[in-house]
Amino acid sequence: MRFQSEVFMKIKVLDKNNIFDVDYCDNLLSQIRGWMFRINYKKDGLLFDFKRVKRVDLHTLFVFDRLDFVWVDSERKVIEIKKNVDNFKFRLKGIEARYLLELKSSKDLEQNDTLLF
């Protein structure tokens, strides 16, 4: 089983100039690893596809950078954003979402923005 999908994606925010260069995490191993143990990661972030809507709780154990977390629904609309989350936090209560973005910076991304990917 592979850690990371072979798919690299660009995500565009509708009606804005933001484009995020992310790795696509579509399997259990890549989703478990997430940002853990990554140092000097060259991409803007990771996109998790859970294949269905589910509650997504997080932790930032063994994550050495502050990150922005973006929960996205099945229609690819931003539901919730948590910015500049401290590293080494044991648990972040999440919400129900189909996708999750872990980003170095969510720039001017806002709730209800629509993502294209």
Rosetta silent file (secondary structure, phi, psi, omega in degrees, C-alpha in Angstrom):
SEQUENCE: MRFQSEVFMKIKVLDKNNIFDVDYCDNLLSQIRGWMFRINYKKDGLLFDFKRVKRVDLHTLFVFDRLDFVWVDSERKVIEIKKNVDNFKFRLKGIEARYLLELKSSKDLEQNDTLLF
SCORE:     score description
SCORE:     0.000 S_00000001
   1 L     0.000  142.369 -176.138    0.000    0.000    0.000 S_00000001
   2 L   -94.631  148.360  176.335    1.307    3.473   -0.837 S_00000001
   3 L   -72.120  -48.378 -172.990    1.599    6.426    1.565 S_00000001
   4 L  -118.661  141.255  174.825    0.818    9.122   -0.962 S_00000001
   5 L   -65.289  154.151  177.336   -1.341    9.036   -4.034 S_00000001
   6 L   -78.953   -1.248 -176.256    0.483    9.535   -7.305 S_00000001
   7 L   -91.434  125.602  172.880   -1.932   12.357   -8.083 S_00000001
   8 E  -108.997  137.798 -173.192   -0.752   15.938   -7.613 S_00000001
   9 E  -126.093  154.039  166.901   -3.450   18.562   -7.814 S_00000001
  10 E  -112.221  132.946  178.432   -3.887   22.263   -8.253 S_00000001
  11 E  -114.279  127.142  179.050   -6.890   23.708   -6.474 S_00000001
  12 E  -108.902  140.100  175.969   -8.381   26.967   -7.689 S_00000001
  13 E   -94.497  123.818 -177.940  -10.736   29.093   -5.645 S_00000001
  14 L   -57.859  132.348  177.463  -13.672   30.273   -7.723 S_00000001
  15 L    66.886   16.972  175.617  -13.617   34.048   -8.323 S_00000001
  16 L  -137.299  166.700 -178.183  -10.268   34.525   -6.575 S_00000001
  17 L   -90.191    3.286 -178.290   -6.638   34.316   -7.639 S_00000001
  18 L   -71.512  131.843  170.153   -5.690   31.636   -5.095 S_00000001
  19 E  -133.628  128.013 -179.554   -4.214   28.422   -6.453 S_00000001
  20 E  -111.013  131.880  176.946   -2.953   25.763   -4.061 S_00000001
  21 E   -96.346  109.234 -172.598   -0.475   23.060   -5.109 S_00000001
  22 E  -129.129  158.533  168.565   -1.419   20.009   -3.020 S_00000001
  23 E   -93.096  144.255 -176.590   -0.888   16.277   -2.770 S_00000001
  24 E   -96.683  118.066 -179.617   -4.048   14.166   -2.933 S_00000001
  25 E  -105.845  103.793 -174.478   -4.498   11.786    0.010 S_00000001
  26 L  -119.973    6.995  177.846   -7.091    9.211   -0.932 S_00000001
  27 L  -128.877  163.714 -173.122   -6.033    6.121    1.019 S_00000001
  28 H   -58.324  -45.185 -178.398   -5.892    5.254    4.697 S_00000001
  29 H   -62.594  -44.593 -179.817   -2.095    5.323    5.051 S_00000001
  30 H   -66.576  -32.757  179.591   -1.693    8.733    3.437 S_00000001
  31 H   -74.715  -34.922  176.358   -4.538   10.088    5.571 S_00000001
  32 H   -66.602  -43.343 -178.794   -3.063    8.695    8.787 S_00000001
  33 H   -68.700  -47.241 -179.476    0.326   10.210    8.032 S_00000001
  34 L    50.457 -127.731 -177.253   -0.996   13.574    6.895 S_00000001
  35 L   -93.668    0.355 -176.635    1.514   16.283    7.754 S_00000001
  36 L   -61.127  138.106  175.372    3.260   14.278   10.503 S_00000001
  37 L    65.470   12.196  178.172    7.056   14.167   10.330 S_00000001
  38 L   -90.316  127.910  177.361    7.183   16.433    7.262 S_00000001
  39 L  -125.779  134.083 -178.799    9.927   19.051    7.358 S_00000001
  40 L    56.463   44.394  179.475   10.425   21.639    4.600 S_00000001
  41 L   -67.017  129.055 -171.182    7.461   20.288    2.643 S_00000001
  42 L   -82.491  -23.497 -179.487    7.515   21.897   -0.816 S_00000001
  43 L   -81.184  167.537  176.759    3.786   21.782   -1.648 S_00000001
  44 L   -74.452  -23.320 -179.145    1.160   24.189   -0.293 S_00000001
  45 E   169.664 -161.866 -178.138   -0.608   21.355    1.454 S_00000001
  46 E  -127.823  141.965  173.543   -2.584   18.134    1.381 S_00000001
  47 E  -114.043  119.362  177.659   -6.116   17.385    0.189 S_00000001
  48 E   -97.328  129.041  175.115   -7.846   14.493    1.954 S_00000001
  49 E  -113.533  112.254 -177.057  -10.734   12.812    0.140 S_00000001
  50 E   -89.920    0.985  176.221  -12.774   10.685    2.537 S_00000001
  51 E    69.504  -11.274  176.620  -15.079    9.441   -0.289 S_00000001
  52 E  -159.380  165.357  176.747  -18.133   10.293    1.830 S_00000001
  53 E   -74.303  130.484  177.756  -19.205   12.874    4.384 S_00000001
  54 E  -154.421  161.808  177.015  -17.905   12.035    7.838 S_00000001
  55 E   -73.295  130.285 -176.133  -16.836   13.752   11.020 S_00000001
  56 E  -118.119  102.953  172.976  -13.196   14.723   10.743 S_00000001
  57 E   -95.333  154.822 -174.859  -11.308   15.233   14.027 S_00000001
  58 E  -133.600  165.833  166.529   -7.621   16.160   13.925 S_00000001
  59 L  -141.952  162.731  175.923   -4.429   16.291   15.927 S_00000001
  60 L  -124.334   31.407  174.747   -1.137   18.013   15.242 S_00000001
  61 L   -65.575  136.890  179.509    1.156   15.623   17.084 S_00000001
  62 L    62.363   21.683  173.005    4.512   15.339   15.307 S_00000001
  63 L  -104.286  122.584 -170.538    3.559   18.233   13.023 S_00000001
  64 L   -96.304    0.916  179.462    6.388   20.756   13.096 S_00000001
  65 L  -123.105  155.086  168.573    4.599   23.679   11.389 S_00000001
  66 L   -77.830  138.508 -175.990    1.536   25.753   12.192 S_00000001
  67 E  -129.066  161.289  168.744   -1.171   24.893    9.669 S_00000001
  68 E  -105.282  135.663  178.500   -4.534   26.074    8.430 S_00000001
  69 E  -113.103  132.336 -176.442   -7.283   23.432    8.276 S_00000001
  70 E  -128.103  117.216  176.551  -10.145   23.799    5.804 S_00000001
  71 E   -91.953  135.405 -172.961  -13.223   21.540    5.883 S_00000001
  72 E  -130.988  137.141 -179.126  -15.013   21.230    2.521 S_00000001
  73 L   -85.013 -178.249 -177.753  -18.415   19.700    1.706 S_00000001
  74 L   -64.013  -25.976  177.684  -19.399   17.413   -1.188 S_00000001
  75 L   -87.103    5.850  177.899  -20.203   20.417   -3.389 S_00000001
  76 L    68.154   31.365  173.482  -16.648   21.663   -2.737 S_00000001
  77 E   -98.139  140.308  178.790  -17.766   24.649   -0.678 S_00000001
  78 E   -70.538  125.011  179.995  -15.682   25.681    2.315 S_00000001
  79 E   -93.956  -45.435 -172.036  -17.557   24.869    5.532 S_00000001
  80 E  -151.832  146.985  175.893  -15.047   25.855    8.199 S_00000001
  81 E  -133.493  131.483  169.867  -11.498   27.212    8.462 S_00000001
  82 E  -117.727  118.617 -173.827   -9.160   27.059   11.453 S_00000001
  83 E   -99.815  146.763  170.570   -6.107   29.224   10.865 S_00000001
  84 E    52.149   49.852 -177.258   -2.619   29.059   12.286 S_00000001
  85 E   -75.117  133.376  179.685   -3.271   26.024   14.496 S_00000001
  86 L   -59.595  147.035  174.087   -0.538   25.268   17.011 S_00000001
  87 L   -80.686  162.332  179.280    1.571   22.197   16.453 S_00000001
  88 L    61.252   33.384  171.892    1.618   19.290   18.912 S_00000001
  89 L   -88.450  137.998 -175.080   -2.042   19.714   19.882 S_00000001
  90 L   -72.445  -42.397 -177.172   -3.607   16.447   20.991 S_00000001
  91 L  -152.224  133.045  172.226   -7.110   16.902   19.544 S_00000001
  92 E  -116.417  118.834 -179.724   -8.991   19.399   17.435 S_00000001
  93 E   -68.591  125.013 -177.619  -12.714   18.788   17.346 S_00000001
  94 E  -100.413 -168.014  178.337  -13.767   18.662   13.735 S_00000001
  95 E  -135.038  175.420  179.791  -16.998   18.766   11.822 S_00000001
  96 E   -76.781  130.833 -178.545  -18.656   16.686    9.129 S_00000001
  97 E  -157.849  159.064  174.540  -17.026   17.096    5.734 S_00000001
  98 E   -90.060  -37.591 -177.421  -16.203   15.178    2.556 S_00000001
  99 E  -125.050  156.264  172.734  -12.780   16.811    2.069 S_00000001
 100 E  -136.906  133.507  172.698  -10.144   18.347    4.298 S_00000001
 101 E  -107.622  129.647  169.114   -7.331   20.660    3.269 S_00000001
 102 E  -107.995  117.220 -173.089   -4.217   20.974    5.417 S_00000001
 103 E  -127.653  147.084  171.684   -2.427   24.096    4.189 S_00000001
 104 L   -61.822  -41.181  176.543    0.655   26.101    5.103 S_00000001
 105 L  -151.477  131.623  178.116   -1.527   29.163    4.520 S_00000001
 106 L   -87.412    5.965  177.809   -5.139   29.400    3.408 S_00000001
 107 L    51.903 -127.393 -179.553   -4.412   32.931    2.113 S_00000001
 108 L  -101.791   26.337  176.079   -7.715   34.802    1.736 S_00000001
 109 L   -61.778  137.507 -177.569   -9.839   31.666    1.556 S_00000001
 110 L  -132.100  161.509  175.286  -13.190   32.205    3.299 S_00000001
 111 L   -58.027  140.391 -178.591  -16.194   30.225    4.422 S_00000001
 112 L    78.679   -1.661  171.850  -18.601   29.519    1.505 S_00000001
 113 L   -64.516  147.913  177.327  -15.855   29.868   -1.138 S_00000001
 114 E  -103.588  131.905 -179.669  -16.149   27.243   -3.864 S_00000001
 115 E  -100.117  144.755  176.563  -13.053   25.208   -4.762 S_00000001
 116 E  -112.332  119.254  174.609  -12.311   23.831   -8.216 S_00000001
 117 L  -159.847    0.000    0.000  -10.433   20.525   -8.393 S_00000001
